[in-house]
Amino acid sequence: MTEVIILLILIVINGLFSMAEISLVSARKARLEAQALKG
């Protein structure tokens, strides 16, 4: 049973990383630079 819970947690974490990667790739470079200047 614990294996199933661990597997589900890893799948959720993988999904979060995938969403973060997609948002970074699709973000405009100018917007990222503006946010970097703001801190």
Biopython code that builds the backbone (N, CA, C, O; Angstrom):
import numpy as np
from Bio.PDB.StructureBuilder import StructureBuilder

atoms = [
    (1, "MET", "N", (0.825, -1.208, 0.000)),
    (1, "MET", "CA", (0.000, 0.000, 0.000)),
    (1, "MET", "C", (0.862, 1.261, 0.000)),
    (1, "MET", "O", (0.537, 2.240, -0.672)),
    (2, "THR", "N", (1.953, 1.234, 0.751)),
    (2, "THR", "CA", (2.818, 2.411, 0.787)),
    (2, "THR", "C", (3.469, 2.664, -0.573)),
    (2, "THR", "O", (3.741, 3.811, -0.927)),
    (3, "GLU", "N", (3.720, 1.593, -1.335)),
    (3, "GLU", "CA", (4.304, 1.773, -2.665)),
    (3, "GLU", "C", (3.369, 2.569, -3.559)),
    (3, "GLU", "O", (3.813, 3.412, -4.338)),
    (4, "VAL", "N", (2.069, 2.299, -3.445)),
    (4, "VAL", "CA", (1.082, 3.013, -4.261)),
    (4, "VAL", "C", (1.057, 4.486, -3.883)),
    (4, "VAL", "O", (0.983, 5.350, -4.756)),
    (5, "ILE", "N", (1.119, 4.778, -2.591)),
    (5, "ILE", "CA", (1.102, 6.170, -2.132)),
    (5, "ILE", "C", (2.349, 6.899, -2.615)),
    (5, "ILE", "O", (2.265, 8.032, -3.088)),
    (6, "ILE", "N", (3.500, 6.255, -2.497)),
    (6, "ILE", "CA", (4.748, 6.867, -2.957)),
    (6, "ILE", "C", (4.689, 7.116, -4.454)),
    (6, "ILE", "O", (5.125, 8.165, -4.927)),
    (7, "LEU", "N", (4.154, 6.160, -5.204)),
    (7, "LEU", "CA", (4.038, 6.314, -6.652)),
    (7, "LEU", "C", (3.141, 7.493, -7.006)),
    (7, "LEU", "O", (3.469, 8.272, -7.901)),
    (8, "LEU", "N", (2.024, 7.633, -6.322)),
    (8, "LEU", "CA", (1.118, 8.752, -6.586)),
    (8, "LEU", "C", (1.781, 10.090, -6.265)),
    (8, "LEU", "O", (1.619, 11.062, -7.003)),
    (9, "ILE", "N", (2.525, 10.137, -5.166)),
    (9, "ILE", "CA", (3.225, 11.370, -4.797)),
    (9, "ILE", "C", (4.253, 11.735, -5.860)),
    (9, "ILE", "O", (4.372, 12.902, -6.232)),
    (10, "LEU", "N", (4.993, 10.748, -6.351)),
    (10, "LEU", "CA", (5.996, 11.012, -7.378)),
    (10, "LEU", "C", (5.348, 11.485, -8.674)),
    (10, "LEU", "O", (5.892, 12.353, -9.356)),
    (11, "ILE", "N", (4.197, 10.928, -9.016)),
    (11, "ILE", "CA", (3.491, 11.357, -10.228)),
    (11, "ILE", "C", (3.044, 12.810, -10.097)),
    (11, "ILE", "O", (3.151, 13.584, -11.048)),
    (12, "VAL", "N", (2.545, 13.178, -8.922)),
    (12, "VAL", "CA", (2.118, 14.565, -8.699)),
    (12, "VAL", "C", (3.310, 15.511, -8.786)),
    (12, "VAL", "O", (3.216, 16.571, -9.405)),
    (13, "ILE", "N", (4.426, 15.138, -8.174)),
    (13, "ILE", "CA", (5.625, 15.979, -8.227)),
    (13, "ILE", "C", (6.105, 16.124, -9.667)),
    (13, "ILE", "O", (6.505, 17.211, -10.086)),
    (14, "ASN", "N", (6.065, 15.026, -10.424)),
    (14, "ASN", "CA", (6.465, 15.075, -11.826)),
    (14, "ASN", "C", (5.562, 16.021, -12.606)),
    (14, "ASN", "O", (6.037, 16.767, -13.463)),
    (15, "GLY", "N", (4.276, 15.997, -12.318)),
    (15, "GLY", "CA", (3.349, 16.903, -12.987)),
    (15, "GLY", "C", (3.656, 18.356, -12.672)),
    (15, "GLY", "O", (3.579, 19.212, -13.554)),
    (16, "LEU", "N", (4.003, 18.643, -11.423)),
    (16, "LEU", "CA", (4.339, 20.020, -11.043)),
    (16, "LEU", "C", (5.588, 20.504, -11.777)),
    (16, "LEU", "O", (5.636, 21.636, -12.258)),
    (17, "PHE", "N", (6.603, 19.631, -11.859)),
    (17, "PHE", "CA", (7.807, 20.010, -12.581)),
    (17, "PHE", "C", (7.522, 20.217, -14.061)),
    (17, "PHE", "O", (8.084, 21.120, -14.681)),
    (18, "SER", "N", (6.654, 19.390, -14.630)),
    (18, "SER", "CA", (6.303, 19.546, -16.040)),
    (18, "SER", "C", (5.595, 20.871, -16.280)),
    (18, "SER", "O", (5.880, 21.557, -17.261)),
    (19, "MET", "N", (4.677, 21.234, -15.394)),
    (19, "MET", "CA", (3.980, 22.515, -15.544)),
    (19, "MET", "C", (4.962, 23.678, -15.436)),
    (19, "MET", "O", (4.862, 24.650, -16.186)),
    (20, "ALA", "N", (5.899, 23.584, -14.517)),
    (20, "ALA", "CA", (6.887, 24.650, -14.360)),
    (20, "ALA", "C", (7.753, 24.771, -15.609)),
    (20, "ALA", "O", (8.062, 25.876, -16.055)),
    (21, "GLU", "N", (8.143, 23.631, -16.170)),
    (21, "GLU", "CA", (8.972, 23.652, -17.371)),
    (21, "GLU", "C", (8.216, 24.267, -18.544)),
    (21, "GLU", "O", (8.767, 25.085, -19.280)),
    (22, "ILE", "N", (6.966, 23.878, -18.718)),
    (22, "ILE", "CA", (6.174, 24.411, -19.826)),
    (22, "ILE", "C", (5.982, 25.915, -19.666)),
    (22, "ILE", "O", (6.059, 26.657, -20.645)),
    (23, "SER", "N", (5.736, 26.364, -18.449)),
    (23, "SER", "CA", (5.527, 27.800, -18.240)),
    (23, "SER", "C", (6.808, 28.583, -18.504)),
    (23, "SER", "O", (6.752, 29.698, -19.024)),
    (24, "LEU", "N", (7.955, 28.020, -18.156)),
    (24, "LEU", "CA", (9.215, 28.714, -18.419)),
    (24, "LEU", "C", (9.519, 28.760, -19.907)),
    (24, "LEU", "O", (9.991, 29.779, -20.412)),
    (25, "VAL", "N", (9.254, 27.673, -20.611)),
    (25, "VAL", "CA", (9.548, 27.626, -22.044)),
    (25, "VAL", "C", (8.622, 28.561, -22.810)),
    (25, "VAL", "O", (9.044, 29.219, -23.761)),
    (26, "SER", "N", (7.363, 28.620, -22.396)),
    (26, "SER", "CA", (6.397, 29.423, -23.144)),
    (26, "SER", "C", (6.418, 30.893, -22.752)),
    (26, "SER", "O", (5.821, 31.726, -23.433)),
    (27, "ALA", "N", (7.096, 31.217, -21.667)),
    (27, "ALA", "CA", (7.134, 32.617, -21.228)),
    (27, "ALA", "C", (7.990, 33.435, -22.195)),
    (27, "ALA", "O", (8.979, 32.950, -22.745)),
    (28, "ARG", "N", (7.588, 34.660, -22.380)),
    (28, "ARG", "CA", (8.355, 35.536, -23.265)),
    (28, "ARG", "C", (9.650, 35.968, -22.588)),
    (28, "ARG", "O", (9.704, 36.203, -21.380)),
    (29, "LYS", "N", (10.698, 36.065, -23.419)),
    (29, "LYS", "CA", (11.998, 36.439, -22.880)),
    (29, "LYS", "C", (11.962, 37.844, -22.287)),
    (29, "LYS", "O", (12.565, 38.088, -21.243)),
    (30, "ALA", "N", (11.269, 38.760, -22.934)),
    (30, "ALA", "CA", (11.209, 40.139, -22.439)),
    (30, "ALA", "C", (10.528, 40.191, -21.078)),
    (30, "ALA", "O", (10.956, 40.931, -20.191)),
    (31, "ARG", "N", (9.466, 39.404, -20.914)),
    (31, "ARG", "CA", (8.766, 39.412, -19.631)),
    (31, "ARG", "C", (9.658, 38.832, -18.539)),
    (31, "ARG", "O", (9.671, 39.326, -17.412)),
    (32, "LEU", "N", (10.399, 37.789, -18.876)),
    (32, "LEU", "CA", (11.309, 37.209, -17.886)),
    (32, "LEU", "C", (12.393, 38.212, -17.496)),
    (32, "LEU", "O", (12.749, 38.321, -16.323)),
    (33, "GLU", "N", (12.915, 38.942, -18.477)),
    (33, "GLU", "CA", (13.942, 39.932, -18.161)),
    (33, "GLU", "C", (13.369, 41.047, -17.287)),
    (33, "GLU", "O", (14.042, 41.518, -16.369)),
    (34, "ALA", "N", (12.144, 41.471, -17.560)),
    (34, "ALA", "CA", (11.523, 42.519, -16.752)),
    (34, "ALA", "C", (11.323, 42.041, -15.320)),
    (34, "ALA", "O", (11.554, 42.792, -14.373)),
    (35, "GLN", "N", (10.899, 40.804, -15.165)),
    (35, "GLN", "CA", (10.711, 40.271, -13.818)),
    (35, "GLN", "C", (12.046, 40.110, -13.109)),
    (35, "GLN", "O", (12.134, 40.301, -11.896)),
    (36, "ALA", "N", (13.089, 39.759, -13.861)),
    (36, "ALA", "CA", (14.406, 39.613, -13.247)),
    (36, "ALA", "C", (14.923, 40.964, -12.750)),
    (36, "ALA", "O", (15.561, 41.041, -11.700)),
    (37, "LEU", "N", (14.645, 42.020, -13.503)),
    (37, "LEU", "CA", (15.080, 43.349, -13.071)),
    (37, "LEU", "C", (14.320, 43.802, -11.833)),
    (37, "LEU", "O", (14.881, 44.480, -10.972)),
    (38, "LYS", "N", (13.052, 43.434, -11.739)),
    (38, "LYS", "CA", (12.261, 43.797, -10.563)),
    (38, "LYS", "C", (12.723, 43.034, -9.322)),
    (38, "LYS", "O", (12.578, 43.509, -8.196)),
    (39, "GLY", "N", (13.274, 41.858, -9.546)),
    (39, "GLY", "CA", (13.712, 41.042, -8.422)),
    (39, "GLY", "C", (12.665, 40.035, -8.129)),
    (39, "GLY", "O", (12.822, 39.231, -7.210)),
]
sb = StructureBuilder()
sb.init_structure("model")
sb.init_model(0)
sb.init_chain("A")
sb.init_seg("    ")
for serial, (resi, resn, name, xyz) in enumerate(atoms, 1):
    if name == "N":
        sb.init_residue(resn, " ", resi, " ")
    sb.init_atom(name, np.array(xyz, "f"), 0.0, 1.0, " ", f" {name:<3s}", serial, name[0])
structure = sb.get_structure()
